[in-house]
Amino acid sequence: MNNEEAKLILQAYRPGGQDANDPRFREALEQAQRDPELARWFANEHALDSRISAKVLAAIKPPAHLKSQLLAQRKIVRPAAWWKMPAWQLAAAACLALLVTIAAVWLKPVRATGFAQYRNEMADFTAHKLDRLDLMSRDVPEVRRWLAQKDSHGDLAIPAGLNGRPSLGCRLLDWKGKKVSLICFEMENKQVAHLLVVDSTAFKDAPTESPVFNQVGDVATASWSRGGKTYVVASKGGNQLDLMKLL
């Protein structure tokens, strides 16, 4: 395990120490003990996480006398019975209720479905939830062989801009019962590009062979289909120009 692999794992290490017995975290911690630079980075990262946790806990702590103050100031306002209200007020209330219902239906945010939902969820996962890899290796041919042994896209077509770059490893994911292969590539400036592959039959609206670029929060994505497979490259903090160089 090298320092970059250790950092990728230690970024998910919780301040409480409850992850210390996990084999992957233990290996990364041992790497930090061997390397002074990595140890300093982890100490700073750990201290920052602890300070943030302490501030969050302090910020959400209610004042000691808040409950008694609220109870002392409580005023009970009894609404008038609806059957005693004038007819025009009843009609106005009914119209208002109807308008609120219509507005709720029209203004309700539309949730992405199909391929867009998959792309968005994978972008969020790689940027904020990826906590481990099933295989850690800088050798892309070894990653391919491992995926082939797992019957999971060992014959994938790696984009030209990622060919020759070292990998950090790979992981198998499940999306609505469909097998997804994830390979992480090491980029310049300690950035990581994530290549995700799934069978195109998973979607009715799979992208075409021409790459489509999207920004999903702080993650830039490029999506395309080829040879019965649908590909997504996701890079946190990247942009369309960066991804175009990889394809």
ChimeraX attribute file (.defattr): number of C-alpha atoms within 10 A of each C-alpha:
attribute: neighborCount
match mode: 1-to-1
recipient: residues
	/A:1	13
	/A:2	13
	/A:3	15
	/A:4	15
	/A:5	20
	/A:6	21
	/A:7	19
	/A:8	17
	/A:9	20
	/A:10	22
	/A:11	14
	/A:12	15
	/A:13	21
	/A:14	13
	/A:15	15
	/A:16	9
	/A:17	8
	/A:18	9
	/A:19	15
	/A:20	15
	/A:21	10
	/A:22	9
	/A:23	10
	/A:24	16
	/A:25	18
	/A:26	16
	/A:27	16
	/A:28	24
	/A:29	20
	/A:30	13
	/A:31	19
	/A:32	22
	/A:33	14
	/A:34	11
	/A:35	12
	/A:36	11
	/A:37	12
	/A:38	20
	/A:39	17
	/A:40	13
	/A:41	13
	/A:42	20
	/A:43	13
	/A:44	12
	/A:45	16
	/A:46	17
	/A:47	13
	/A:48	13
	/A:49	16
	/A:50	15
	/A:51	12
	/A:52	11
	/A:53	13
	/A:54	11
	/A:55	11
	/A:56	11
	/A:57	10
	/A:58	10
	/A:59	9
	/A:60	8
	/A:61	8
	/A:62	9
	/A:63	7
	/A:64	8
	/A:65	8
	/A:66	10
	/A:67	10
	/A:68	10
	/A:69	10
	/A:70	10
	/A:71	9
	/A:72	9
	/A:73	8
	/A:74	9
	/A:75	8
	/A:76	6
	/A:77	6
	/A:78	6
	/A:79	6
	/A:80	8
	/A:81	7
	/A:82	10
	/A:83	8
	/A:84	8
	/A:85	10
	/A:86	9
	/A:87	11
	/A:88	9
	/A:89	11
	/A:90	14
	/A:91	11
	/A:92	11
	/A:93	12
	/A:94	12
	/A:95	12
	/A:96	12
	/A:97	12
	/A:98	12
	/A:99	11
	/A:100	11
	/A:101	11
	/A:102	12
	/A:103	11
	/A:104	11
	/A:105	9
	/A:106	9
	/A:107	8
	/A:108	9
	/A:109	8
	/A:110	7
	/A:111	7
	/A:112	12
	/A:113	12
	/A:114	12
	/A:115	18
	/A:116	16
	/A:117	12
	/A:118	17
	/A:119	23
	/A:120	19
	/A:121	14
	/A:122	25
	/A:123	26
	/A:124	18
	/A:125	13
	/A:126	21
	/A:127	18
	/A:128	11
	/A:129	11
	/A:130	15
	/A:131	15
	/A:132	17
	/A:133	19
	/A:134	12
	/A:135	16
	/A:136	18
	/A:137	18
	/A:138	20
	/A:139	14
	/A:140	21
	/A:141	12
	/A:142	15
	/A:143	21
	/A:144	18
	/A:145	15
	/A:146	17
	/A:147	22
	/A:148	14
	/A:149	11
	/A:150	11
	/A:151	11
	/A:152	20
	/A:153	21
	/A:154	16
	/A:155	12
	/A:156	20
	/A:157	13
	/A:158	16
	/A:159	13
	/A:160	11
	/A:161	12
	/A:162	17
	/A:163	14
	/A:164	11
	/A:165	15
	/A:166	15
	/A:167	25
	/A:168	25
	/A:169	22
	/A:170	26
	/A:171	18
	/A:172	17
	/A:173	17
	/A:174	10
	/A:175	12
	/A:176	8
	/A:177	8
	/A:178	12
	/A:179	17
	/A:180	19
	/A:181	21
	/A:182	25
	/A:183	24
	/A:184	25
	/A:185	21
	/A:186	19
	/A:187	14
	/A:188	7
	/A:189	6
	/A:190	7
	/A:191	13
	/A:192	21
	/A:193	23
	/A:194	23
	/A:195	23
	/A:196	25
	/A:197	24
	/A:198	24
	/A:199	20
	/A:200	20
	/A:201	12
	/A:202	18
	/A:203	15
	/A:204	9
	/A:205	12
	/A:206	19
	/A:207	19
	/A:208	13
	/A:209	13
	/A:210	11
	/A:211	16
	/A:212	13
	/A:213	19
	/A:214	17
	/A:215	18
	/A:216	16
	/A:217	12
	/A:218	14
	/A:219	19
	/A:220	22
	/A:221	27
	/A:222	23
	/A:223	22
	/A:224	18
	/A:225	19
	/A:226	15
	/A:227	11
	/A:228	11
	/A:229	17
	/A:230	24
	/A:231	28
	/A:232	24
	/A:233	26
	/A:234	32
	/A:235	26
	/A:236	21
	/A:237	14
	/A:238	17
	/A:239	18
	/A:240	15
	/A:241	10
	/A:242	12
	/A:243	18
	/A:244	12
	/A:245	11
	/A:246	15
	/A:247	14
